[in-house]
Amino acid sequence: MSQTLTANAFGIAKALENLGIKKLNFGATTGLESWKCSGNKIASYSPVDGNLIGNVTSATGEDYEKIIKKAEEAFKVWRMIPAPKRGEIVRQMGDAFRKHKADLGKLVSYEMGKSYQEGLGEVQEIIDICDFAVGLSRQLYGLTMHSERPLHRMYEQYHPLGIVGIISAFNFPVAVWSWNAMLAWVCGDVCIWKPSEKTPLCAVACQNIIADVLKQNNVPEGVSNIIIGDYKIGELMSHDIRVPLISATGSTRMGKAVGKAVGERLGRSLLELGGNNAIIVTPNADLQMMLTAVLFGAVGTAGQRCTTTRRLIVHEDIYEEVKNKLVNAYKQLRIGNPLDEKNHVGPLIDKDAVKNYLHAIEQVKKEGGNMIVEGGVLEGEGYESGCYVKPCVAEAKNHFQIVQHETFAPILYIMKYKTIEEAIAIQNGVPQGLSSAIFTTNMLEAEKFLSHEGSDCGIANVNIGTSGAEIGGAFGGEKETGGGRESGSDAWKVYMRRQTNTINYSTQLPLAQGIKFEI
């Protein structure tokens, strides 16, 4: 499929134009201003058809310094704008994303490879977090407390941190950035965003949308910044004491490097790393609901979500029934151009991801696994990019080395259990701890799964799958998932510094523990 055909058939060219992407050659930018970068050229190829979308120029150390200084100056102004007024600007951002939802959704689909409906869903998450942040801008609550000293008052309040560094991954090229940026902005922070070099144009499009809103409100352009580059840019941010918080989404390996660098300077890190998510299916489960959840969780985004369902833990009494239903369901999957809404599964992000997929299949077979739905790379018309693969299912054991590892591909491992205690032990028996689920209509099983002795993940669901977190709840996981929390609930507190205040409104100065100075 040619680039021209794809652009004409699905409106990609027009979408790019509407998003302000005309000259497909970008570098670092602070929004309304940009300068020519002197780094290496980064080409963005679509996994949909293998064609070049455009080139961006990576930033150098000098470019990075310009952005930092711009952000520092903007912070001095932005933090003094009352939080509700910052919320009003974020509200306008949400409206701008509503206006560009279809165009940005197409770009997300075309540059990343997820289905158009998922692309639209990702933009909707931006809109939703904007709505959440608007309300939050009037609810940045502290606490008051009684002092043990007479005529004294104590309270806590929260202040902006400063510059928030955001490092995002290719699989959610715009939504996860927004989870951080919108909250940081209402909290009074400014942001520097390093998007994945695999999906840079999605970031450029978002920056264009944000820049227009900032300009309309006479807000300094340095409130929102993107900087495009490889891991070296991430290293600069992680080691920089001028960036008090780094929020990083990606692999556990990357997260450990970021956490170490930030920890050495006693900064803050918010880490959203790997997942190895399981669904437990009990004899009391509604199997039709379960099947829908497993299918969506295992093959959605071609298995490239941190919340992808990777393990299916099924009671031995219903194992064969579930296995047969699963095999039949996989036969109905349609794989192809994700911009065609008839298709369920799009491509992997690139050929390196395809290699990892093939390696995982080879490894599970070597360790004794049995493929019940065979995998493979698709070839021929419509699959010219070489990034389309077959979602597959393997019978496996939880202790297999490859099962313990997160493979970013549509590979599902299915295994048996005898007791609910064994099922929970299997679920918890991996290094990662992001999302988990159980399907049961038995209240005792459900409550056990959610109890202290149940799931050890940051997300634990009953009768829904592992994917599809709502922005109202805090998102994140434990163990090698990093421990970070983004999005809803009280996740906003990580973007602010906490301060305890004591006010003495007497004419005396009582000292602690009755100590007296004769002066």
C-alpha positions as CSV (number, residue, x, y, z in Angstrom):
1,M,0.0,0.0,0.0
2,S,1.6,3.3,-1.0
3,Q,1.8,6.3,1.2
4,T,-0.3,8.3,-1.2
5,L,-3.1,5.7,-1.1
6,T,-3.0,5.5,2.7
7,A,-3.1,9.3,3.0
8,N,-5.9,9.7,0.5
9,A,-8.0,6.8,1.7
10,F,-7.9,7.6,5.4
11,G,-7.3,11.4,5.4
12,I,-3.8,11.3,6.9
13,A,-2.4,14.1,4.8
14,K,-5.3,16.4,5.7
15,A,-5.1,15.5,9.3
16,L,-1.4,16.4,9.4
17,E,-2.2,19.8,7.8
18,N,-4.9,20.4,10.3
19,L,-2.5,19.7,13.2
20,G,-0.1,22.2,11.9
21,I,2.4,19.7,10.5
22,K,3.1,20.9,7.0
23,K,6.9,20.9,6.7
24,L,7.7,17.5,8.0
25,N,11.0,18.5,9.5
26,F,11.0,19.5,13.2
27,G,13.5,19.9,16.0
28,A,13.3,20.9,19.6
29,T,10.6,23.5,20.3
30,T,9.2,25.5,23.2
31,G,5.9,25.9,21.5
32,L,5.6,29.3,19.7
33,E,9.3,29.5,18.9
34,S,11.6,27.0,17.4
35,W,15.2,26.8,16.3
36,K,17.1,24.6,14.0
37,C,18.7,21.8,15.9
38,S,22.1,20.5,15.1
39,G,21.6,16.9,16.2
40,N,21.0,13.8,14.1
41,K,18.0,13.3,11.9
42,I,15.3,11.0,13.2
43,A,13.0,9.5,10.6
44,S,9.4,8.6,11.6
45,Y,8.2,5.6,9.6
46,S,4.6,4.3,9.8
47,P,4.3,0.6,10.8
48,V,1.0,0.6,8.9
49,D,2.6,0.7,5.4
50,G,6.3,1.2,6.1
51,N,6.4,4.6,4.5
52,L,8.2,7.7,5.8
53,I,5.9,10.2,7.5
54,G,8.6,12.8,8.1
55,N,11.9,13.7,9.7
56,V,12.7,15.5,12.9
57,T,16.1,16.7,14.0
58,S,17.2,15.7,17.5
59,A,18.2,18.2,20.0
60,T,21.8,18.7,21.3
61,G,23.0,19.7,24.7
62,E,22.9,23.3,23.7
63,D,19.3,23.0,22.6
64,Y,18.6,21.4,26.0
65,E,20.1,24.3,27.8
66,K,17.9,26.8,25.9
67,I,14.8,24.8,26.8
68,I,15.7,24.6,30.5
69,K,16.3,28.4,30.6
70,K,13.0,29.0,28.8
71,A,11.2,26.8,31.2
72,E,12.8,28.4,34.3
73,E,11.7,31.8,33.2
74,A,8.2,30.6,32.4
75,F,7.8,29.0,35.8
76,K,8.4,32.3,37.6
77,V,5.3,33.7,35.8
78,W,3.1,30.5,35.7
79,R,3.3,29.8,39.4
80,M,1.9,33.2,40.2
81,I,-1.2,32.7,38.2
82,P,-4.0,31.5,40.6
83,A,-4.7,27.8,40.3
84,P,-8.3,28.2,39.2
85,K,-7.1,30.5,36.3
86,R,-4.5,27.8,35.4
87,G,-7.4,25.4,35.4
88,E,-9.3,27.6,33.0
89,I,-6.4,27.5,30.5
90,V,-6.3,23.7,30.8
91,R,-10.1,23.7,30.2
92,Q,-9.4,25.5,26.9
93,M,-6.8,22.9,26.1
94,G,-9.4,20.2,26.5
95,D,-11.7,22.1,24.1
96,A,-8.8,22.4,21.6
97,F,-8.2,18.6,21.7
98,R,-12.0,18.0,21.2
99,K,-11.7,20.1,18.0
100,H,-8.7,18.0,16.8
101,K,-9.8,14.6,18.1
102,A,-10.3,13.0,14.8
103,D,-7.1,14.3,13.2
104,L,-4.9,13.5,16.2
105,G,-6.5,10.1,16.5
106,K,-5.6,9.3,12.9
107,L,-2.0,10.4,13.4
108,V,-1.7,8.3,16.6
109,S,-3.1,5.3,14.6
110,Y,-0.8,5.9,11.6
111,E,2.4,6.7,13.4
112,M,2.1,4.2,16.2
113,G,0.0,1.4,14.6
114,K,-2.9,1.1,17.0
115,S,-6.5,1.0,15.7
116,Y,-8.2,4.2,14.8
117,Q,-10.7,3.6,17.5
118,E,-7.9,3.2,20.1
119,G,-6.3,6.4,18.7
120,L,-9.5,8.3,19.2
121,G,-9.7,6.7,22.7
122,E,-6.3,8.0,23.5
123,V,-7.2,11.6,22.6
124,Q,-10.4,11.2,24.6
125,E,-8.1,10.4,27.6
126,I,-6.4,13.8,27.1
127,I,-9.8,15.4,27.1
128,D,-10.9,13.5,30.2
129,I,-7.8,14.4,32.2
130,C,-8.2,18.0,31.2
131,D,-11.7,17.9,32.7
132,F,-10.4,16.2,35.8
133,A,-7.6,18.8,36.1
134,V,-10.0,21.7,35.8
135,G,-11.9,20.5,38.9
136,L,-8.6,19.7,40.7
137,S,-7.5,23.3,40.2
138,R,-10.0,24.3,42.9
139,Q,-9.2,21.4,45.2
140,L,-5.4,21.5,45.9
141,Y,-6.3,21.0,49.5
142,G,-3.9,21.1,52.5
143,L,-4.8,20.3,56.2
144,T,-5.2,22.2,59.4
145,M,-4.3,20.8,62.8
146,H,-4.3,21.8,66.4
147,S,-1.0,22.9,67.9
148,E,0.0,21.8,71.4
149,R,1.1,25.4,72.1
150,P,-1.5,28.0,73.1
151,L,-2.4,30.7,70.5
152,H,-0.6,28.8,67.7
153,R,-2.1,27.5,64.5
154,M,-0.7,24.8,62.2
155,Y,-1.5,23.9,58.7
156,E,-0.1,22.2,55.6
157,Q,0.0,23.6,52.1
158,Y,1.3,22.5,48.7
159,H,3.5,24.6,46.4
160,P,4.6,24.0,42.8
161,L,7.8,22.0,42.3
162,G,9.1,23.8,39.2
163,I,10.1,22.0,36.0
164,V,8.6,18.5,35.5
165,G,10.4,16.3,33.1
166,I,8.2,13.8,31.2
167,I,9.6,10.8,29.4
168,S,6.9,8.9,27.5
169,A,6.8,5.7,25.5
170,F,5.7,4.9,21.9
171,N,2.7,2.8,22.8
172,F,0.7,5.7,24.2
173,P,2.3,8.6,22.4
174,V,-0.1,11.3,23.7
175,A,-2.3,10.1,26.6
176,V,0.3,9.3,29.2
177,W,2.0,12.7,28.6
178,S,-1.3,14.4,29.3
179,W,-1.8,12.5,32.5
180,N,1.3,14.2,33.8
181,A,1.2,17.6,32.0
182,M,-2.4,18.6,32.8
183,L,-1.9,17.8,36.5
184,A,1.5,19.5,36.6
185,W,0.1,22.6,34.9
186,V,-2.8,23.1,37.4
187,C,-0.3,22.5,40.2
188,G,1.7,25.5,38.9
189,D,4.6,23.5,37.3
190,V,6.0,23.8,33.8
191,C,6.8,20.8,31.7
192,I,9.6,19.5,29.4
193,W,8.4,16.5,27.4
194,K,10.7,14.0,25.8
195,P,8.5,11.8,23.6
196,S,9.5,8.5,22.2
197,E,11.7,8.9,19.1
198,K,9.5,6.3,17.5
199,T,6.4,8.6,17.6
200,P,7.8,12.2,17.5
201,L,5.1,13.7,15.2
202,C,2.3,12.9,17.7
203,A,4.2,15.1,20.2
204,V,4.7,17.9,17.7
205,A,1.0,17.9,17.0
206,C,0.1,18.1,20.7
207,Q,2.7,20.9,21.1
208,N,1.1,22.8,18.3
209,I,-2.4,22.5,19.9
210,I,-1.1,23.6,23.3
211,A,1.0,26.5,21.9
212,D,-2.1,28.0,20.3
213,V,-4.0,28.0,23.6
214,L,-1.0,29.5,25.5
215,K,-0.7,32.2,22.9
216,Q,-4.4,33.1,23.2
217,N,-4.0,33.5,26.9
218,N,-0.7,35.5,26.8
219,V,1.0,32.8,28.7
220,P,4.8,32.3,28.4
221,E,5.6,29.7,25.7
222,G,8.1,27.9,28.0
223,V,5.2,26.5,30.1
224,S,5.0,23.6,27.6
225,N,8.2,22.3,26.0
226,I,9.1,19.3,23.9
227,I,12.6,18.0,23.2
228,I,13.1,15.3,20.7
229,G,16.1,12.9,21.0
230,D,17.4,9.6,22.0
231,Y,18.3,8.2,25.5
232,K,21.0,10.8,25.9
233,I,18.3,13.5,26.3
234,G,16.7,11.4,28.9
235,E,20.0,11.1,30.7
236,L,20.4,14.9,30.7
237,M,17.0,15.4,32.3
238,S,17.5,12.6,34.8
239,H,20.8,14.0,36.1
240,D,19.7,17.7,36.1
241,I,19.0,19.2,39.5
242,R,16.9,21.9,37.8
243,V,14.3,19.2,37.1
244,P,13.0,18.2,40.5
245,L,10.6,15.5,39.2
246,I,11.1,13.0,36.3
247,S,8.1,11.1,35.3
248,A,9.2,8.2,33.1
249,T,7.2,5.6,31.3
250,G,8.9,2.6,29.6
251,S,10.8,-0.6,30.3
252,T,12.0,-1.7,33.7
253,R,15.5,-1.5,32.4
254,M,15.0,2.2,31.5
255,G,13.3,2.9,34.7
256,K,16.1,1.5,36.8
257,A,18.5,3.8,35.1
258,V,16.3,6.9,35.5
259,G,15.6,6.0,39.2
260,K,19.3,5.6,39.9
261,A,20.2,8.9,38.3
262,V,17.4,10.9,39.9
263,G,18.0,9.2,43.3
264,E,21.7,10.0,43.3
265,R,20.7,13.7,43.3
266,L,17.9,13.1,45.7
267,G,15.3,14.2,43.2
268,R,11.9,12.6,42.7
269,S,11.0,10.0,40.1
270,L,7.6,8.8,39.1
271,L,8.1,5.4,37.3
272,E,5.5,3.6,35.2
273,L,7.3,0.5,33.9
274,G,6.7,-3.0,32.8
275,G,3.6,-5.2,33.4
276,N,3.1,-8.9,33.3
277,N,-0.7,-8.9,33.8
278,A,-2.9,-11.9,34.5
279,I,-6.5,-12.8,34.6
280,I,-7.7,-15.5,37.0
281,V,-10.7,-17.5,35.7
282,T,-12.6,-19.4,38.4
283,P,-15.4,-22.1,38.0
284,N,-17.8,-19.3,39.0
285,A,-16.9,-17.0,36.2
286,D,-19.2,-15.7,33.5
287,L,-17.2,-17.1,30.6
288,Q,-18.6,-14.8,27.9
289,M,-17.6,-11.7,29.8
290,M,-14.2,-13.3,30.5
291,L,-13.6,-14.1,26.8
292,T,-14.3,-10.5,25.7
293,A,-12.0,-9.2,28.4
294,V,-9.2,-11.6,27.5
295,L,-9.4,-11.0,23.8
296,F,-9.4,-7.2,24.2
297,G,-6.7,-7.3,26.8
298,A,-4.4,-9.7,24.9
299,V,-4.6,-8.4,21.4
300,G,-5.5,-4.8,21.8
301,T,-2.8,-2.4,20.5
302,A,-1.2,-5.6,19.2
303,G,-0.1,-6.6,22.8
304,Q,1.9,-3.3,23.2
305,R,0.2,-2.0,26.3
306,C,1.8,-2.1,29.8
307,T,-1.6,-3.4,30.9
308,T,-1.8,-6.1,28.2
309,T,-3.2,-9.4,29.4
310,R,-0.2,-11.8,29.1
311,R,-1.2,-14.7,31.4
312,L,-4.5,-16.5,31.7
313,I,-4.8,-18.6,34.9
314,V,-7.7,-21.0,34.6
315,H,-9.2,-23.5,37.1
316,E,-8.5,-27.1,36.0
317,D,-12.2,-28.0,36.0
318,I,-13.0,-25.5,33.2
319,Y,-9.6,-25.3,31.5
320,E,-10.5,-27.3,28.4
321,E,-13.7,-25.4,27.9
322,V,-11.9,-22.0,28.2
323,K,-9.1,-23.1,25.9
324,N,-11.5,-24.2,23.2
325,K,-13.5,-21.0,23.4
326,L,-10.2,-19.0,23.2
327,V,-9.0,-20.9,20.1
328,N,-12.3,-20.3,18.4
329,A,-12.3,-16.6,19.3
330,Y,-8.8,-16.1,17.9
331,K,-9.9,-17.5,14.6
332,Q,-12.2,-14.5,14.2
333,L,-9.6,-11.8,14.6
334,R,-9.0,-9.6,11.6
335,I,-5.4,-8.3,11.2
336,G,-4.6,-5.3,9.0
337,N,-4.5,-1.6,8.5
338,P,-5.5,-0.1,11.8
339,L,-7.2,2.9,10.1
340,D,-9.7,0.4,8.7
341,E,-12.2,0.0,11.5
342,K,-13.1,-3.5,10.3
343,N,-9.7,-4.7,11.6
344,H,-9.1,-5.7,15.2
345,V,-5.3,-5.9,15.3
346,G,-2.8,-3.6,13.7
347,P,1.0,-3.9,13.4
348,L,3.8,-3.9,15.9
349,I,5.8,-0.7,16.2
350,D,8.8,-1.8,14.1
351,K,10.8,-4.8,12.9
352,D,12.8,-5.0,16.2
353,A,9.5,-5.6,18.0
354,V,8.8,-8.4,15.4
355,K,12.2,-10.0,16.3
356,N,11.3,-9.9,20.0
357,Y,7.9,-11.5,19.2
358,L,9.5,-14.3,17.2
359,H,12.2,-14.9,19.9
360,A,9.6,-15.2,22.6
361,I,7.7,-17.8,20.6
362,E,10.9,-19.8,20.0
363,Q,11.8,-19.5,23.7
364,V,8.4,-20.8,25.1
365,K,8.7,-23.8,22.8
366,K,12.2,-24.5,24.0
367,E,11.0,-24.4,27.6
368,G,8.3,-26.9,26.9
369,G,5.3,-24.7,26.0
370,N,2.7,-25.9,23.6
371,M,1.3,-23.5,21.0
372,I,-2.5,-23.8,20.7
373,V,-2.8,-20.8,18.5
374,E,0.2,-20.5,16.2
375,G,2.0,-17.2,15.6
376,G,3.9,-15.9,12.7
377,V,4.7,-12.8,10.5
378,L,2.1,-11.9,7.9
379,E,3.3,-11.2,4.3
380,G,1.7,-10.1,1.1
381,E,-0.6,-7.3,0.0
382,G,-1.4,-4.9,2.9
383,Y,1.5,-6.2,5.0
384,E,4.4,-4.6,3.2
385,S,5.8,-3.0,6.3
386,G,6.8,-6.4,7.7
387,C,5.3,-5.4,11.1
388,Y,2.1,-7.4,11.1
389,V,2.1,-10.6,13.2
390,K,-0.5,-13.2,14.3
391,P,-1.7,-13.0,17.9
392,C,-0.9,-16.4,19.4
393,V,-1.6,-18.4,22.5
394,A,0.7,-20.9,24.3
395,E,0.2,-23.4,27.1
396,A,3.0,-22.6,29.5
397,K,4.2,-22.7,33.1
398,N,4.5,-19.6,35.2
399,H,8.1,-20.4,36.1
400,F,9.2,-20.4,32.4
401,Q,11.9,-17.7,32.0
402,I,10.1,-16.2,29.0
403,V,6.8,-16.1,30.9
404,Q,8.5,-14.1,33.7
405,H,9.6,-11.6,31.1
406,E,7.4,-8.9,29.5
407,T,7.3,-9.3,25.7
408,F,5.6,-6.3,24.0
409,A,3.6,-8.4,21.5
410,P,0.3,-10.3,21.3
411,I,1.4,-13.5,23.0
412,L,-0.9,-15.0,25.7
413,Y,0.3,-17.7,28.1
414,I,-2.5,-20.0,29.5
415,M,-2.0,-22.2,32.6
416,K,-4.0,-24.2,35.1
417,Y,-4.6,-23.9,38.9
418,K,-6.4,-26.0,41.5
419,T,-7.2,-23.7,44.4
420,I,-7.8,-19.9,44.6
421,E,-4.7,-19.6,46.8
422,E,-2.6,-21.3,44.1
423,A,-4.1,-19.0,41.5
424,I,-3.2,-15.9,43.5
425,A,0.3,-17.2,44.1
426,I,0.8,-17.7,40.3
427,Q,-0.6,-14.2,39.6
428,N,1.8,-12.7,42.1
429,G,4.7,-14.9,41.0
430,V,6.4,-12.5,38.6
431,P,8.7,-9.5,39.0
432,Q,6.1,-7.0,37.7
433,G,3.1,-5.7,39.6
434,L,0.9,-3.5,37.4
435,S,-2.6,-4.8,36.6
436,S,-4.5,-7.9,37.6
437,A,-8.1,-9.3,37.3
438,I,-10.3,-12.1,38.5
439,F,-13.5,-13.4,36.9
440,T,-15.9,-14.8,39.4
441,T,-19.4,-14.4,40.7
442,N,-18.4,-15.8,44.0
443,M,-18.1,-12.9,46.6
444,L,-15.6,-14.9,48.7
445,E,-13.2,-15.4,45.8
446,A,-13.5,-11.7,44.8
447,E,-12.9,-10.4,48.3
448,K,-9.9,-12.7,48.8
449,F,-8.4,-11.5,45.5
450,L,-8.7,-7.9,46.8
451,S,-7.5,-8.6,50.3
452,H,-4.1,-8.3,51.9
453,E,-3.3,-11.8,50.8
454,G,-4.6,-11.2,47.3
455,S,-3.2,-9.5,44.3
456,D,0.0,-7.6,44.8
457,C,-0.6,-5.3,41.9
458,G,-1.3,-1.6,41.8
459,I,-4.5,-2.4,39.9
460,A,-6.8,-5.3,40.8
461,N,-10.1,-5.7,39.0
462,V,-13.1,-8.0,39.4
463,N,-15.1,-9.0,36.3
464,I,-13.3,-6.6,34.0
465,G,-10.0,-7.1,32.3
466,T,-6.5,-5.8,32.9
467,S,-6.7,-2.9,30.4
468,G,-8.8,0.2,30.3
469,A,-8.0,2.1,33.4
470,E,-10.2,5.2,34.1
471,I,-8.5,8.6,34.7
472,G,-10.4,9.0,38.0
473,G,-8.3,6.4,39.7
474,A,-4.5,6.6,40.4
475,F,-2.7,4.5,37.8
476,G,0.5,2.6,38.5
477,G,2.0,-0.6,39.9
478,E,4.3,-2.1,42.4
479,K,7.6,-4.1,42.4
480,E,9.4,-3.7,39.0
481,T,6.5,-1.6,37.7
482,G,8.1,1.2,39.7
483,G,5.6,2.2,42.3
484,G,4.6,5.5,40.6
485,R,1.0,6.8,40.5
486,E,-0.4,9.0,37.7
487,S,-3.7,10.5,36.7
488,G,-6.6,10.5,39.2
489,S,-7.2,10.3,43.0
490,D,-4.5,12.2,44.9
491,A,-1.7,11.6,42.3
492,W,-1.5,15.4,42.0
493,K,0.6,15.6,45.2
494,V,3.7,14.2,43.5
495,Y,3.8,17.3,41.4
496,M,4.0,19.6,44.4
497,R,6.2,20.2,47.4
498,R,4.5,19.8,50.8
499,Q,5.1,22.5,53.5
500,T,4.0,22.6,57.2
501,N,3.4,26.0,58.6
502,T,3.1,27.2,62.2
503,I,1.8,30.7,63.1
504,N,2.2,32.1,66.5
505,Y,-0.4,34.8,67.1
506,S,0.5,35.4,70.8
507,T,3.1,37.7,72.4
508,Q,5.0,34.8,73.9
509,L,7.4,32.2,72.5
510,P,6.9,28.9,74.3
511,L,9.6,26.4,73.5
512,A,9.2,22.7,73.1
513,Q,9.5,20.4,76.1
514,G,9.4,23.4,78.4
515,I,12.9,24.5,77.6
516,K,13.6,28.1,78.9
517,F,16.2,30.6,77.9
518,E,16.9,33.4,80.4
519,I,17.4,36.4,78.1
